[in-house]
Amino acid sequence: MLSYMSYLLRVVLPDRPGTLGAVATALGAAGIDIVSVTVVERTAAGAVDDLLVMLPPGGLADRAMSAAHSVPGVVVESLRPFLADGGGVASDLDLVDALTERPLDAAATLTELAPGVFNADWAVLLEHVAAGDVRVRETSVGAPTLGGDDLGVPERVRLPLPWLPLDHARRIGSDEGTFPPRWEAVSMELAATPVGRDRLVILIGRPGGPAFRPSEIERLAHLAGIAASLSRTDRP
């Protein structure tokens, strides 16, 4: 049986009433359904929205870009295949609820569910133990293997990560470490933030983009702060 394909379409909409509706109409005329719309950022120039769209069997992704571009003033920032696996959590509020339900495992819960909230593919929780000693503490579904061949738990990261220790949330550039060659080939976008003061850092990745915007970095830092606060509150 033929199945529909999910894509994440990020568009920059001009500050003009009815623009999103016009984009929806153009996509619909091309046989493309919008599953959800997430407002990423609002600026003086307009809104940045993530549209989760479904293409019919045999549909070409270029049709989605062409349809969106047909609306005057709309800019397509990125379009990539998207496999949602966020554990049913797709908003900041849902994630906060999950964190409060599992305060003792807040950092692990954040790692598990952050990809769904940020339309990312994976997340890993790292511990910066000492210079040259970084350990993988938790991973989400689909997270890459960053460790070596040792079977130690937690496994030690073998990749150089010169941006550690990290004192604030930010994007991580592709030139800030010796990342797997495949990451450059798939245009991996990275963002990271400290989780409290326990030398923990969460790193999330979006292959194919879009790039993490300042508002997303701020949200990631805020959620990490909540996770860290809950962990401290519930310590014996």
Stockholm file with secondary structure:
# STOCKHOLM 1.0

chainA/1-236         MLSYMSYLLRVVLPDRPGTLGAVATALGAAGIDIVSVTVVERTAAGAVDDLLVMLPPGGLADRAMSAAHSVPGVVVESLRPFLADGGGVASDLDLVDALTERPLDAAATLTELAPGVFNADWAVLLEHVAAGDVRVRETSVGAPTLGGDDLGVPERVRLPLPWLPLDHARRIGSDEGTFPPRWEAVSMELAATPVGRDRLVILIGRPGGPAFRPSEIERLAHLAGIAASLSRTDRP
#=GR chainA/1-236 SS CCCCEEEEEEEEEESCTTHHHHHHHHHHHTTCEEEEEEEEEEETTEEEEEEEEEECTTCCHHHHHHHHHTSTTCEEEEEEECCCCSTTCCSHHHHHHHHHHSGGGHHHHHHHHHHHHTTCSEEEEEEEEETTEEEEEEECTTCCCCBCSCCCSSCBBCSCCTTCSCCSCEEECTTSSCCCHHHHHTTCEEEEEECTTSSEEEEEEETTCCCCCHHHHHHHHHHHHHHHHHHHHTCC
#=GC SS_cons         CCCCEEEEEEEEEESCTTHHHHHHHHHHHTTCEEEEEEEEEEETTEEEEEEEEEECTTCCHHHHHHHHHTSTTCEEEEEEECCCCSTTCCSHHHHHHHHHHSGGGHHHHHHHHHHHHTTCSEEEEEEEEETTEEEEEEECTTCCCCBCSCCCSSCBBCSCCTTCSCCSCEEECTTSSCCCHHHHHTTCEEEEEECTTSSEEEEEEETTCCCCCHHHHHHHHHHHHHHHHHHHHTCC
//
